[in-house]
Amino acid sequence: MSGRRGLVWGMNNGTQTALERAFELARSGRCKGMDDIRSALATEGYAQAQITGYSLSKQLRALMKAASPPEAHPAPVSSGALQDGAD
């Protein structure tokens, strides 16, 4: 492992940690949720021990949302738009 003990390597010949790969997957637009990221990491041979915690999940979800097409998260309807003819 050439001096980088404790890291789990995937099918990429040791160039990324599981955490780095999780961020890459989130930005790719391929994953729609945390379960998709965990599944992809497992498929690629990464351990998922680093992929925990509220702050990390929040960051990854924000990246996935930004990478998804606009129709995947429609604009919210304002409360004023729900009132029929109220002026």
C-alpha positions, 0 to 999 in steps of 0.5 A: 500500500506504499505508506497509505495504510488504513485506506480501502482501495477500490477498482481504481488501482488505489488512486481514490479513497472511498470518501473521494469516490463518494463525492465523485459519484455525487457530482456525476448525476448517476446517484439519486440518493445515499443508498445509490452512493453506498451501492456503487461504492460496494460494487466498486469494492470500497468499504463504506465506513467513512461514508457516515454522518449528517454533515457528509450526507448533507454535502453529498445530497446537495451535490446530487441535487445540483447534478440532477436535471432541473425537472427532478426538483421543481420550483416550490409553489408560493403560498400566494399562488394558492389563493384564488382571486384574493387581492 
